[in-house]
Amino acid sequence: MTEQDQQLVSVAGFRDPTEAHFAQGMLEAAGIETLLQGENANALYPGALRVRLQVREADEAAARALLATTELEDDTLDDPAR
């Protein structure tokens, strides 16, 4: 894999850590490796911070396609810059 394929990108952000874990499990069940960033900080200040769901750049399109099929309350899915 190239270095670009190894870089992580955020594909979703959640105020509710439970929904972030649900989305993470769905992607991992599809074979997409994930990382949740900020889940511990969200535990300190519930709802104040987003938990970001990150994947390798090479998996971004597949991850976004899967997430688009859910009814999760992602507050960044439509805004890739966030």
PyMOL Python script that loads the backbone (N, CA, C, O; Angstrom):
from pymol import cmd

cmd.read_pdbstr("""\
ATOM      1  N   MET A   1       0.824  -1.185   0.000  1.00  0.00           N
ATOM      2  CA  MET A   1       0.000   0.000   0.000  1.00  0.00           C
ATOM      3  C   MET A   1       0.864   1.243   0.000  1.00  0.00           C
ATOM      4  O   MET A   1       1.963   1.269   0.554  1.00  0.00           O
ATOM      5  N   THR A   2       0.336   2.265  -0.635  1.00  0.00           N
ATOM      6  CA  THR A   2       1.073   3.518  -0.671  1.00  0.00           C
ATOM      7  C   THR A   2       0.847   4.283   0.630  1.00  0.00           C
ATOM      8  O   THR A   2      -0.038   3.955   1.420  1.00  0.00           O
ATOM      9  N   GLU A   3       1.666   5.303   0.829  1.00  0.00           N
ATOM     10  CA  GLU A   3       1.520   6.125   2.037  1.00  0.00           C
ATOM     11  C   GLU A   3       0.147   6.792   2.069  1.00  0.00           C
ATOM     12  O   GLU A   3      -0.452   6.935   3.135  1.00  0.00           O
ATOM     13  N   GLN A   4      -0.349   7.198   0.905  1.00  0.00           N
ATOM     14  CA  GLN A   4      -1.663   7.831   0.840  1.00  0.00           C
ATOM     15  C   GLN A   4      -2.754   6.863   1.291  1.00  0.00           C
ATOM     16  O   GLN A   4      -3.710   7.277   1.948  1.00  0.00           O
ATOM     17  N   ASP A   5      -2.626   5.586   0.951  1.00  0.00           N
ATOM     18  CA  ASP A   5      -3.624   4.599   1.358  1.00  0.00           C
ATOM     19  C   ASP A   5      -3.645   4.407   2.872  1.00  0.00           C
ATOM     20  O   ASP A   5      -4.658   3.980   3.426  1.00  0.00           O
ATOM     21  N   GLN A   6      -2.545   4.717   3.540  1.00  0.00           N
ATOM     22  CA  GLN A   6      -2.446   4.528   4.980  1.00  0.00           C
ATOM     23  C   GLN A   6      -2.958   5.729   5.772  1.00  0.00           C
ATOM     24  O   GLN A   6      -3.209   5.612   6.972  1.00  0.00           O
ATOM     25  N   GLN A   7      -3.117   6.881   5.121  1.00  0.00           N
ATOM     26  CA  GLN A   7      -3.584   8.071   5.832  1.00  0.00           C
ATOM     27  C   GLN A   7      -5.047   7.896   6.229  1.00  0.00           C
ATOM     28  O   GLN A   7      -5.842   7.306   5.498  1.00  0.00           O
ATOM     29  N   LEU A   8      -5.378   8.420   7.400  1.00  0.00           N
ATOM     30  CA  LEU A   8      -6.751   8.315   7.891  1.00  0.00           C
ATOM     31  C   LEU A   8      -7.542   9.566   7.533  1.00  0.00           C
ATOM     32  O   LEU A   8      -7.020  10.681   7.545  1.00  0.00           O
ATOM     33  N   VAL A   9      -8.815   9.351   7.216  1.00  0.00           N
ATOM     34  CA  VAL A   9      -9.726  10.455   6.934  1.00  0.00           C
ATOM     35  C   VAL A   9     -10.981  10.251   7.767  1.00  0.00           C
ATOM     36  O   VAL A   9     -11.390   9.118   8.021  1.00  0.00           O
ATOM     37  N   SER A  10     -11.585  11.342   8.185  1.00  0.00           N
ATOM     38  CA  SER A  10     -12.833  11.269   8.934  1.00  0.00           C
ATOM     39  C   SER A  10     -13.988  11.110   7.950  1.00  0.00           C
ATOM     40  O   SER A  10     -14.111  11.870   6.989  1.00  0.00           O
ATOM     41  N   VAL A  11     -14.825  10.121   8.201  1.00  0.00           N
ATOM     42  CA  VAL A  11     -15.975   9.890   7.332  1.00  0.00           C
ATOM     43  C   VAL A  11     -17.290  10.192   8.038  1.00  0.00           C
ATOM     44  O   VAL A  11     -18.339  10.250   7.397  1.00  0.00           O
ATOM     45  N   ALA A  12     -17.242  10.385   9.348  1.00  0.00           N
ATOM     46  CA  ALA A  12     -18.451  10.700  10.095  1.00  0.00           C
ATOM     47  C   ALA A  12     -18.074  11.245  11.465  1.00  0.00           C
ATOM     48  O   ALA A  12     -16.975  11.009  11.967  1.00  0.00           O
ATOM     49  N   GLY A  13     -18.999  11.969  12.050  1.00  0.00           N
ATOM     50  CA  GLY A  13     -18.827  12.478  13.406  1.00  0.00           C
ATOM     51  C   GLY A  13     -20.129  12.316  14.159  1.00  0.00           C
ATOM     52  O   GLY A  13     -21.204  12.556  13.608  1.00  0.00           O
ATOM     53  N   PHE A  14     -20.040  11.912  15.408  1.00  0.00           N
ATOM     54  CA  PHE A  14     -21.227  11.629  16.204  1.00  0.00           C
ATOM     55  C   PHE A  14     -21.125  12.292  17.568  1.00  0.00           C
ATOM     56  O   PHE A  14     -20.058  12.289  18.181  1.00  0.00           O
ATOM     57  N   ARG A  15     -22.209  12.852  18.041  1.00  0.00           N
ATOM     58  CA  ARG A  15     -22.245  13.376  19.408  1.00  0.00           C
ATOM     59  C   ARG A  15     -22.536  12.252  20.391  1.00  0.00           C
ATOM     60  O   ARG A  15     -22.200  12.355  21.571  1.00  0.00           O
ATOM     61  N   ASP A  16     -23.155  11.187  19.916  1.00  0.00           N
ATOM     62  CA  ASP A  16     -23.496  10.036  20.757  1.00  0.00           C
ATOM     63  C   ASP A  16     -22.483   8.915  20.510  1.00  0.00           C
ATOM     64  O   ASP A  16     -22.468   8.338  19.423  1.00  0.00           O
ATOM     65  N   PRO A  17     -21.631   8.593  21.501  1.00  0.00           N
ATOM     66  CA  PRO A  17     -20.623   7.550  21.319  1.00  0.00           C
ATOM     67  C   PRO A  17     -21.222   6.186  20.967  1.00  0.00           C
ATOM     68  O   PRO A  17     -20.584   5.392  20.276  1.00  0.00           O
ATOM     69  N   THR A  18     -22.437   5.911  21.434  1.00  0.00           N
ATOM     70  CA  THR A  18     -23.073   4.634  21.121  1.00  0.00           C
ATOM     71  C   THR A  18     -23.299   4.508  19.619  1.00  0.00           C
ATOM     72  O   THR A  18     -23.063   3.447  19.041  1.00  0.00           O
ATOM     73  N   GLU A  19     -23.752   5.576  18.992  1.00  0.00           N
ATOM     74  CA  GLU A  19     -23.947   5.544  17.545  1.00  0.00           C
ATOM     75  C   GLU A  19     -22.618   5.429  16.816  1.00  0.00           C
ATOM     76  O   GLU A  19     -22.536   4.775  15.777  1.00  0.00           O
ATOM     77  N   ALA A  20     -21.580   6.058  17.349  1.00  0.00           N
ATOM     78  CA  ALA A  20     -20.253   5.939  16.741  1.00  0.00           C
ATOM     79  C   ALA A  20     -19.780   4.492  16.772  1.00  0.00           C
ATOM     80  O   ALA A  20     -19.214   4.001  15.795  1.00  0.00           O
ATOM     81  N   HIS A  21     -20.009   3.813  17.884  1.00  0.00           N
ATOM     82  CA  HIS A  21     -19.610   2.412  17.990  1.00  0.00           C
ATOM     83  C   HIS A  21     -20.440   1.522  17.064  1.00  0.00           C
ATOM     84  O   HIS A  21     -19.925   0.555  16.503  1.00  0.00           O
ATOM     85  N   PHE A  22     -21.714   1.847  16.905  1.00  0.00           N
ATOM     86  CA  PHE A  22     -22.554   1.093  15.984  1.00  0.00           C
ATOM     87  C   PHE A  22     -22.027   1.226  14.550  1.00  0.00           C
ATOM     88  O   PHE A  22     -21.904   0.234  13.833  1.00  0.00           O
ATOM     89  N   ALA A  23     -21.717   2.465  14.141  1.00  0.00           N
ATOM     90  CA  ALA A  23     -21.182   2.707  12.798  1.00  0.00           C
ATOM     91  C   ALA A  23     -19.834   2.016  12.621  1.00  0.00           C
ATOM     92  O   ALA A  23     -19.556   1.446  11.566  1.00  0.00           O
ATOM     93  N   GLN A  24     -19.003   2.067  13.652  1.00  0.00           N
ATOM     94  CA  GLN A  24     -17.703   1.404  13.595  1.00  0.00           C
ATOM     95  C   GLN A  24     -17.882  -0.094  13.385  1.00  0.00           C
ATOM     96  O   GLN A  24     -17.197  -0.690  12.553  1.00  0.00           O
ATOM     97  N   GLY A  25     -18.788  -0.699  14.125  1.00  0.00           N
ATOM     98  CA  GLY A  25     -19.027  -2.133  13.986  1.00  0.00           C
ATOM     99  C   GLY A  25     -19.532  -2.508  12.606  1.00  0.00           C
ATOM    100  O   GLY A  25     -19.148  -3.542  12.059  1.00  0.00           O
ATOM    101  N   MET A  26     -20.391  -1.672  12.043  1.00  0.00           N
ATOM    102  CA  MET A  26     -20.916  -1.932  10.708  1.00  0.00           C
ATOM    103  C   MET A  26     -19.798  -1.909   9.672  1.00  0.00           C
ATOM    104  O   MET A  26     -19.731  -2.780   8.806  1.00  0.00           O
ATOM    105  N   LEU A  27     -18.919  -0.909   9.763  1.00  0.00           N
ATOM    106  CA  LEU A  27     -17.821  -0.823   8.802  1.00  0.00           C
ATOM    107  C   LEU A  27     -16.834  -1.971   8.985  1.00  0.00           C
ATOM    108  O   LEU A  27     -16.365  -2.550   8.006  1.00  0.00           O
ATOM    109  N   GLU A  28     -16.519  -2.299  10.231  1.00  0.00           N
ATOM    110  CA  GLU A  28     -15.577  -3.383  10.472  1.00  0.00           C
ATOM    111  C   GLU A  28     -16.146  -4.728  10.032  1.00  0.00           C
ATOM    112  O   GLU A  28     -15.400  -5.597   9.582  1.00  0.00           O
ATOM    113  N   ALA A  29     -17.463  -4.906  10.158  1.00  0.00           N
ATOM    114  CA  ALA A  29     -18.092  -6.139   9.670  1.00  0.00           C
ATOM    115  C   ALA A  29     -17.975  -6.253   8.152  1.00  0.00           C
ATOM    116  O   ALA A  29     -17.992  -7.351   7.597  1.00  0.00           O
ATOM    117  N   ALA A  30     -17.857  -5.105   7.491  1.00  0.00           N
ATOM    118  CA  ALA A  30     -17.694  -5.092   6.038  1.00  0.00           C
ATOM    119  C   ALA A  30     -16.224  -5.170   5.633  1.00  0.00           C
ATOM    120  O   ALA A  30     -15.898  -5.099   4.447  1.00  0.00           O
ATOM    121  N   GLY A  31     -15.335  -5.317   6.620  1.00  0.00           N
ATOM    122  CA  GLY A  31     -13.910  -5.466   6.322  1.00  0.00           C
ATOM    123  C   GLY A  31     -13.139  -4.159   6.235  1.00  0.00           C
ATOM    124  O   GLY A  31     -12.010  -4.137   5.745  1.00  0.00           O
ATOM    125  N   ILE A  32     -13.734  -3.072   6.705  1.00  0.00           N
ATOM    126  CA  ILE A  32     -13.073  -1.767   6.672  1.00  0.00           C
ATOM    127  C   ILE A  32     -12.522  -1.463   8.064  1.00  0.00           C
ATOM    128  O   ILE A  32     -13.279  -1.373   9.031  1.00  0.00           O
ATOM    129  N   GLU A  33     -11.210  -1.306   8.160  1.00  0.00           N
ATOM    130  CA  GLU A  33     -10.592  -0.984   9.447  1.00  0.00           C
ATOM    131  C   GLU A  33     -10.943   0.448   9.827  1.00  0.00           C
ATOM    132  O   GLU A  33     -10.971   1.338   8.977  1.00  0.00           O
ATOM    133  N   THR A  34     -11.212   0.662  11.125  1.00  0.00           N
ATOM    134  CA  THR A  34     -11.639   1.978  11.587  1.00  0.00           C
ATOM    135  C   THR A  34     -10.883   2.411  12.835  1.00  0.00           C
ATOM    136  O   THR A  34     -10.210   1.617  13.493  1.00  0.00           O
ATOM    137  N   LEU A  35     -11.016   3.685  13.132  1.00  0.00           N
ATOM    138  CA  LEU A  35     -10.491   4.258  14.364  1.00  0.00           C
ATOM    139  C   LEU A  35     -11.505   5.287  14.844  1.00  0.00           C
ATOM    140  O   LEU A  35     -11.989   6.099  14.055  1.00  0.00           O
ATOM    141  N   LEU A  36     -11.829   5.256  16.133  1.00  0.00           N
ATOM    142  CA  LEU A  36     -12.680   6.294  16.716  1.00  0.00           C
ATOM    143  C   LEU A  36     -11.784   7.296  17.426  1.00  0.00           C
ATOM    144  O   LEU A  36     -11.014   6.929  18.314  1.00  0.00           O
ATOM    145  N   GLN A  37     -11.882   8.538  17.040  1.00  0.00           N
ATOM    146  CA  GLN A  37     -11.076   9.594  17.643  1.00  0.00           C
ATOM    147  C   GLN A  37     -11.976  10.458  18.506  1.00  0.00           C
ATOM    148  O   GLN A  37     -13.004  10.949  18.040  1.00  0.00           O
ATOM    149  N   GLY A  38     -11.597  10.646  19.756  1.00  0.00           N
ATOM    150  CA  GLY A  38     -12.314  11.534  20.645  1.00  0.00           C
ATOM    151  C   GLY A  38     -13.364  10.879  21.513  1.00  0.00           C
ATOM    152  O   GLY A  38     -14.117  11.572  22.198  1.00  0.00           O
ATOM    153  N   GLU A  39     -13.433   9.554  21.501  1.00  0.00           N
ATOM    154  CA  GLU A  39     -14.491   8.911  22.284  1.00  0.00           C
ATOM    155  C   GLU A  39     -14.282   9.103  23.784  1.00  0.00           C
ATOM    156  O   GLU A  39     -15.261   9.206  24.523  1.00  0.00           O
ATOM    157  N   ASN A  40     -13.056   9.155  24.248  1.00  0.00           N
ATOM    158  CA  ASN A  40     -12.810   9.355  25.675  1.00  0.00           C
ATOM    159  C   ASN A  40     -13.094  10.795  26.089  1.00  0.00           C
ATOM    160  O   ASN A  40     -13.610  11.033  27.181  1.00  0.00           O
ATOM    161  N   ALA A  41     -12.766  11.747  25.238  1.00  0.00           N
ATOM    162  CA  ALA A  41     -13.056  13.152  25.543  1.00  0.00           C
ATOM    163  C   ALA A  41     -14.557  13.367  25.610  1.00  0.00           C
ATOM    164  O   ALA A  41     -15.034  14.157  26.426  1.00  0.00           O
ATOM    165  N   ASN A  42     -15.305  12.678  24.766  1.00  0.00           N
ATOM    166  CA  ASN A  42     -16.758  12.807  24.777  1.00  0.00           C
ATOM    167  C   ASN A  42     -17.324  12.269  26.082  1.00  0.00           C
ATOM    168  O   ASN A  42     -18.354  12.752  26.553  1.00  0.00           O
ATOM    169  N   ALA A  43     -16.672  11.281  26.670  1.00  0.00           N
ATOM    170  CA  ALA A  43     -17.133  10.732  27.945  1.00  0.00           C
ATOM    171  C   ALA A  43     -16.988  11.772  29.067  1.00  0.00           C
ATOM    172  O   ALA A  43     -17.777  11.785  30.012  1.00  0.00           O
ATOM    173  N   LEU A  44     -15.978  12.637  28.955  1.00  0.00           N
ATOM    174  CA  LEU A  44     -15.769  13.675  29.957  1.00  0.00           C
ATOM    175  C   LEU A  44     -16.799  14.796  29.841  1.00  0.00           C
ATOM    176  O   LEU A  44     -17.265  15.334  30.846  1.00  0.00           O
ATOM    177  N   TYR A  45     -17.142  15.135  28.618  1.00  0.00           N
ATOM    178  CA  TYR A  45     -18.088  16.216  28.337  1.00  0.00           C
ATOM    179  C   TYR A  45     -19.155  15.702  27.376  1.00  0.00           C
ATOM    180  O   TYR A  45     -19.127  16.034  26.191  1.00  0.00           O
ATOM    181  N   PRO A  46     -20.088  14.903  27.866  1.00  0.00           N
ATOM    182  CA  PRO A  46     -21.084  14.280  26.980  1.00  0.00           C
ATOM    183  C   PRO A  46     -21.807  15.287  26.084  1.00  0.00           C
ATOM    184  O   PRO A  46     -22.342  16.294  26.547  1.00  0.00           O
ATOM    185  N   GLY A  47     -21.802  14.982  24.802  1.00  0.00           N
ATOM    186  CA  GLY A  47     -22.497  15.816  23.837  1.00  0.00           C
ATOM    187  C   GLY A  47     -21.758  17.064  23.409  1.00  0.00           C
ATOM    188  O   GLY A  47     -22.149  17.704  22.433  1.00  0.00           O
ATOM    189  N   ALA A  48     -20.698  17.427  24.116  1.00  0.00           N
ATOM    190  CA  ALA A  48     -19.976  18.656  23.785  1.00  0.00           C
ATOM    191  C   ALA A  48     -19.001  18.455  22.629  1.00  0.00           C
ATOM    192  O   ALA A  48     -18.716  19.388  21.879  1.00  0.00           O
ATOM    193  N   LEU A  49     -18.506  17.263  22.493  1.00  0.00           N
ATOM    194  CA  LEU A  49     -17.505  16.970  21.468  1.00  0.00           C
ATOM    195  C   LEU A  49     -17.985  15.829  20.592  1.00  0.00           C
ATOM    196  O   LEU A  49     -18.711  14.944  21.046  1.00  0.00           O
ATOM    197  N   ARG A  50     -17.576  15.858  19.340  1.00  0.00           N
ATOM    198  CA  ARG A  50     -17.920  14.772  18.424  1.00  0.00           C
ATOM    199  C   ARG A  50     -16.899  13.649  18.508  1.00  0.00           C
ATOM    200  O   ARG A  50     -15.709  13.879  18.721  1.00  0.00           O
ATOM    201  N   VAL A  51     -17.387  12.444  18.337  1.00  0.00           N
ATOM    202  CA  VAL A  51     -16.523  11.286  18.149  1.00  0.00           C
ATOM    203  C   VAL A  51     -16.376  11.133  16.643  1.00  0.00           C
ATOM    204  O   VAL A  51     -17.369  10.976  15.933  1.00  0.00           O
ATOM    205  N   ARG A  52     -15.156  11.179  16.159  1.00  0.00           N
ATOM    206  CA  ARG A  52     -14.917  11.064  14.718  1.00  0.00           C
ATOM    207  C   ARG A  52     -14.619   9.616  14.352  1.00  0.00           C
ATOM    208  O   ARG A  52     -13.815   8.946  15.000  1.00  0.00           O
ATOM    209  N   LEU A  53     -15.280   9.155  13.311  1.00  0.00           N
ATOM    210  CA  LEU A  53     -15.044   7.825  12.773  1.00  0.00           C
ATOM    211  C   LEU A  53     -14.095   7.980  11.592  1.00  0.00           C
ATOM    212  O   LEU A  53     -14.407   8.662  10.616  1.00  0.00           O
ATOM    213  N   GLN A  54     -12.930   7.337  11.692  1.00  0.00           N
ATOM    214  CA  GLN A  54     -11.913   7.479  10.665  1.00  0.00           C
ATOM    215  C   GLN A  54     -11.612   6.135  10.013  1.00  0.00           C
ATOM    216  O   GLN A  54     -11.689   5.081  10.644  1.00  0.00           O
ATOM    217  N   VAL A  55     -11.265   6.208   8.724  1.00  0.00           N
ATOM    218  CA  VAL A  55     -10.878   5.029   7.953  1.00  0.00           C
ATOM    219  C   VAL A  55      -9.663   5.398   7.105  1.00  0.00           C
ATOM    220  O   VAL A  55      -9.311   6.570   6.972  1.00  0.00           O
ATOM    221  N   ARG A  56      -9.029   4.369   6.534  1.00  0.00           N
ATOM    222  CA  ARG A  56      -7.939   4.657   5.604  1.00  0.00           C
ATOM    223  C   ARG A  56      -8.504   5.374   4.384  1.00  0.00           C
ATOM    224  O   ARG A  56      -9.639   5.130   3.975  1.00  0.00           O
ATOM    225  N   GLU A  57      -7.705   6.252   3.816  1.00  0.00           N
ATOM    226  CA  GLU A  57      -8.151   7.026   2.661  1.00  0.00           C
ATOM    227  C   GLU A  57      -8.632   6.115   1.532  1.00  0.00           C
ATOM    228  O   GLU A  57      -9.584   6.450   0.828  1.00  0.00           O
ATOM    229  N   ALA A  58      -7.989   4.987   1.362  1.00  0.00           N
ATOM    230  CA  ALA A  58      -8.363   4.052   0.298  1.00  0.00           C
ATOM    231  C   ALA A  58      -9.757   3.464   0.516  1.00  0.00           C
ATOM    232  O   ALA A  58     -10.386   3.008  -0.439  1.00  0.00           O
ATOM    233  N   ASP A  59     -10.250   3.468   1.762  1.00  0.00           N
ATOM    234  CA  ASP A  59     -11.562   2.900   2.080  1.00  0.00           C
ATOM    235  C   ASP A  59     -12.651   3.966   2.219  1.00  0.00           C
ATOM    236  O   ASP A  59     -13.799   3.646   2.528  1.00  0.00           O
ATOM    237  N   GLU A  60     -12.294   5.219   1.994  1.00  0.00           N
ATOM    238  CA  GLU A  60     -13.241   6.310   2.250  1.00  0.00           C
ATOM    239  C   GLU A  60     -14.539   6.170   1.460  1.00  0.00           C
ATOM    240  O   GLU A  60     -15.619   6.281   2.040  1.00  0.00           O
ATOM    241  N   ALA A  61     -14.461   5.932   0.174  1.00  0.00           N
ATOM    242  CA  ALA A  61     -15.677   5.871  -0.652  1.00  0.00           C
ATOM    243  C   ALA A  61     -16.588   4.733  -0.201  1.00  0.00           C
ATOM    244  O   ALA A  61     -17.802   4.912  -0.101  1.00  0.00           O
ATOM    245  N   ALA A  62     -16.013   3.575   0.067  1.00  0.00           N
ATOM    246  CA  ALA A  62     -16.816   2.427   0.503  1.00  0.00           C
ATOM    247  C   ALA A  62     -17.451   2.702   1.867  1.00  0.00           C
ATOM    248  O   ALA A  62     -18.606   2.345   2.098  1.00  0.00           O
ATOM    249  N   ALA A  63     -16.701   3.334   2.766  1.00  0.00           N
ATOM    250  CA  ALA A  63     -17.223   3.642   4.097  1.00  0.00           C
ATOM    251  C   ALA A  63     -18.373   4.639   4.007  1.00  0.00           C
ATOM    252  O   ALA A  63     -19.402   4.461   4.658  1.00  0.00           O
ATOM    253  N   ARG A  64     -18.205   5.677   3.208  1.00  0.00           N
ATOM    254  CA  ARG A  64     -19.277   6.672   3.057  1.00  0.00           C
ATOM    255  C   ARG A  64     -20.528   6.047   2.434  1.00  0.00           C
ATOM    256  O   ARG A  64     -21.649   6.381   2.818  1.00  0.00           O
ATOM    257  N   ALA A  65     -20.334   5.154   1.487  1.00  0.00           N
ATOM    258  CA  ALA A  65     -21.474   4.493   0.849  1.00  0.00           C
ATOM    259  C   ALA A  65     -22.246   3.654   1.867  1.00  0.00           C
ATOM    260  O   ALA A  65     -23.477   3.676   1.879  1.00  0.00           O
ATOM    261  N   LEU A  66     -21.543   2.924   2.711  1.00  0.00           N
ATOM    262  CA  LEU A  66     -22.207   2.120   3.742  1.00  0.00           C
ATOM    263  C   LEU A  66     -22.913   2.994   4.762  1.00  0.00           C
ATOM    264  O   LEU A  66     -24.049   2.710   5.142  1.00  0.00           O
ATOM    265  N   LEU A  67     -22.256   4.048   5.208  1.00  0.00           N
ATOM    266  CA  LEU A  67     -22.854   4.931   6.197  1.00  0.00           C
ATOM    267  C   LEU A  67     -24.098   5.642   5.655  1.00  0.00           C
ATOM    268  O   LEU A  67     -25.020   5.953   6.409  1.00  0.00           O
ATOM    269  N   ALA A  68     -24.114   5.891   4.364  1.00  0.00           N
ATOM    270  CA  ALA A  68     -25.260   6.569   3.754  1.00  0.00           C
ATOM    271  C   ALA A  68     -26.519   5.706   3.785  1.00  0.00           C
ATOM    272  O   ALA A  68     -27.625   6.216   3.606  1.00  0.00           O
ATOM    273  N   THR A  69     -26.356   4.405   4.011  1.00  0.00           N
ATOM    274  CA  THR A  69     -27.512   3.502   4.045  1.00  0.00           C
ATOM    275  C   THR A  69     -28.137   3.419   5.427  1.00  0.00           C
ATOM    276  O   THR A  69     -29.126   2.708   5.608  1.00  0.00           O
ATOM    277  N   THR A  70     -27.588   4.126   6.407  1.00  0.00           N
ATOM    278  CA  THR A  70     -28.076   4.043   7.778  1.00  0.00           C
ATOM    279  C   THR A  70     -28.912   5.265   8.150  1.00  0.00           C
ATOM    280  O   THR A  70     -28.973   6.253   7.417  1.00  0.00           O
ATOM    281  N   GLU A  71     -29.547   5.166   9.301  1.00  0.00           N
ATOM    282  CA  GLU A  71     -30.298   6.295   9.836  1.00  0.00           C
ATOM    283  C   GLU A  71     -29.593   6.878  11.066  1.00  0.00           C
ATOM    284  O   GLU A  71     -30.230   7.501  11.915  1.00  0.00           O
ATOM    285  N   LEU A  72     -28.290   6.672  11.152  1.00  0.00           N
ATOM    286  CA  LEU A  72     -27.522   7.204  12.273  1.00  0.00           C
ATOM    287  C   LEU A  72     -27.504   8.724  12.203  1.00  0.00           C
ATOM    288  O   LEU A  72     -27.540   9.302  11.116  1.00  0.00           O
ATOM    289  N   GLU A  73     -27.448   9.366  13.358  1.00  0.00           N
ATOM    290  CA  GLU A  73     -27.441  10.823  13.406  1.00  0.00           C
ATOM    291  C   GLU A  73     -26.018  11.350  13.345  1.00  0.00           C
ATOM    292  O   GLU A  73     -25.468  11.843  14.330  1.00  0.00           O
ATOM    293  N   ASP A  74     -25.443  11.231  12.163  1.00  0.00           N
ATOM    294  CA  ASP A  74     -24.099  11.726  11.911  1.00  0.00           C
ATOM    295  C   ASP A  74     -24.185  13.214  11.607  1.00  0.00           C
ATOM    296  O   ASP A  74     -24.939  13.623  10.724  1.00  0.00           O
ATOM    297  N   ASP A  75     -23.425  14.019  12.324  1.00  0.00           N
ATOM    298  CA  ASP A  75     -23.520  15.454  12.100  1.00  0.00           C
ATOM    299  C   ASP A  75     -22.465  15.984  11.136  1.00  0.00           C
ATOM    300  O   ASP A  75     -22.326  17.199  10.991  1.00  0.00           O
ATOM    301  N   THR A  76     -21.719  15.103  10.475  1.00  0.00           N
ATOM    302  CA  THR A  76     -20.714  15.570   9.533  1.00  0.00           C
ATOM    303  C   THR A  76     -20.725  14.833   8.204  1.00  0.00           C
ATOM    304  O   THR A  76     -19.956  15.190   7.312  1.00  0.00           O
ATOM    305  N   LEU A  77     -21.561  13.827   8.037  1.00  0.00           N
ATOM    306  CA  LEU A  77     -21.521  13.002   6.827  1.00  0.00           C
ATOM    307  C   LEU A  77     -21.714  13.840   5.571  1.00  0.00           C
ATOM    308  O   LEU A  77     -21.094  13.552   4.547  1.00  0.00           O
ATOM    309  N   ASP A  78     -22.549  14.861   5.618  1.00  0.00           N
ATOM    310  CA  ASP A  78     -22.800  15.671   4.436  1.00  0.00           C
ATOM    311  C   ASP A  78     -21.757  16.775   4.241  1.00  0.00           C
ATOM    312  O   ASP A  78     -21.776  17.468   3.224  1.00  0.00           O
ATOM    313  N   ASP A  79     -20.862  16.943   5.191  1.00  0.00           N
ATOM    314  CA  ASP A  79     -19.852  17.985   5.117  1.00  0.00           C
ATOM    315  C   ASP A  79     -18.482  17.373   5.283  1.00  0.00           C
ATOM    316  O   ASP A  79     -17.981  17.300   6.404  1.00  0.00           O
ATOM    317  N   PRO A  80     -17.847  16.922   4.186  1.00  0.00           N
ATOM    318  CA  PRO A  80     -16.560  16.228   4.284  1.00  0.00           C
ATOM    319  C   PRO A  80     -15.434  17.074   4.891  1.00  0.00           C
ATOM    320  O   PRO A  80     -14.413  16.532   5.314  1.00  0.00           O
ATOM    321  N   ALA A  81     -15.616  18.387   4.935  1.00  0.00           N
ATOM    322  CA  ALA A  81     -14.559  19.246   5.482  1.00  0.00           C
ATOM    323  C   ALA A  81     -14.527  19.211   6.992  1.00  0.00           C
ATOM    324  O   ALA A  81     -13.558  19.679   7.590  1.00  0.00           O
ATOM    325  N   ARG A  82     -15.555  18.671   7.633  1.00  0.00           N
ATOM    326  CA  ARG A  82     -15.621  18.670   9.095  1.00  0.00           C
ATOM    327  C   ARG A  82     -15.023  17.442   9.680  1.00  0.00           C
ATOM    328  O   ARG A  82     -15.000  17.288  10.901  1.00  0.00           O
TER     329      ARG A  82
END
""", "prot")
cmd.dss("prot")
cmd.show_as("cartoon", "prot")
cmd.util.cbc("prot")
cmd.orient("prot")
